Amino acid sequence: MASLERRLQQLETYAATMRREDEEAVGREVMRRLTDEELEWYERALKRALGEEGFAAEHRPILERVQQLYEQVVDELT
């Protein structure tokens, strides 16, 4: 029984690692698809959000663009 539990833990660890690697691959692909201008705009939005100000209304278009790219990449990879 202990062997079965150990194997289950190994499989859970492996699954978590694979999910993390998949998420990282999607993130890299999204960043690759952004233009230089979009990437700069997104970076400014993130820096502001990490500060006390949070996201501004002016950031909505780039956040929607990034969300759209994430969905597109996930759809392509599945």
PLY file of the C-alpha trace (Angstrom):
ply
format ascii 1.0
element vertex 78
property float x
property float y
property float z
element edge 77
property int vertex1
property int vertex2
end_header
0.00 0.00 0.00
2.85 2.38 0.81
4.26 1.73 -2.66
0.96 2.72 -4.25
0.79 5.91 -2.19
4.39 6.77 -3.10
3.64 6.21 -6.79
0.54 8.40 -6.56
2.59 11.19 -4.99
5.16 10.87 -7.79
2.42 11.12 -10.41
0.92 14.18 -8.71
4.32 15.85 -8.63
4.89 15.01 -12.28
1.46 16.37 -13.27
2.09 19.61 -11.39
5.47 19.99 -13.10
3.94 19.39 -16.52
1.15 21.94 -15.86
3.71 24.53 -14.80
5.83 23.87 -17.89
2.76 24.12 -20.13
1.74 27.42 -18.52
5.26 28.77 -18.98
5.27 27.71 -22.65
1.95 29.47 -23.24
3.26 32.62 -21.55
6.42 32.61 -23.67
4.39 32.18 -26.86
2.06 35.04 -25.91
5.00 37.35 -25.24
6.56 36.30 -28.56
3.38 37.26 -30.42
3.18 40.75 -28.94
4.69 43.52 -31.03
7.48 45.58 -29.46
5.03 48.44 -28.95
2.45 46.15 -27.30
5.13 44.64 -25.10
6.23 48.08 -23.90
2.63 49.06 -23.24
2.00 45.83 -21.33
5.17 46.32 -19.30
4.07 49.83 -18.31
0.65 48.49 -17.29
2.22 45.76 -15.15
4.65 48.15 -13.47
1.78 50.47 -12.59
-0.30 47.55 -11.29
2.57 46.35 -9.10
2.68 49.81 -7.54
-0.10 51.20 -5.43
-2.06 52.60 -8.38
-3.32 49.36 -9.92
-4.43 49.16 -13.54
-5.82 52.28 -15.22
-8.68 52.42 -17.71
-6.13 53.19 -20.42
-4.60 49.73 -19.89
-7.79 47.89 -20.73
-6.99 47.43 -24.47
-3.58 45.85 -23.87
-4.93 43.62 -21.11
-7.70 42.44 -23.42
-5.14 41.84 -26.20
-2.97 39.72 -23.92
-6.01 37.76 -22.69
-7.05 37.16 -26.31
-3.57 35.89 -27.17
-3.55 33.56 -24.14
-6.87 32.06 -25.24
-5.67 31.74 -28.83
-2.41 30.02 -27.86
-4.16 27.62 -25.48
-6.68 26.72 -28.21
-3.87 26.08 -30.68
-1.96 23.86 -28.25
-4.94 21.72 -27.28
0 1
1 2
2 3
3 4
4 5
5 6
6 7
7 8
8 9
9 10
10 11
11 12
12 13
13 14
14 15
15 16
16 17
17 18
18 19
19 20
20 21
21 22
22 23
23 24
24 25
25 26
26 27
27 28
28 29
29 30
30 31
31 32
32 33
33 34
34 35
35 36
36 37
37 38
38 39
39 40
40 41
41 42
42 43
43 44
44 45
45 46
46 47
47 48
48 49
49 50
50 51
51 52
52 53
53 54
54 55
55 56
56 57
57 58
58 59
59 60
60 61
61 62
62 63
63 64
64 65
65 66
66 67
67 68
68 69
69 70
70 71
71 72
72 73
73 74
74 75
75 76
76 77
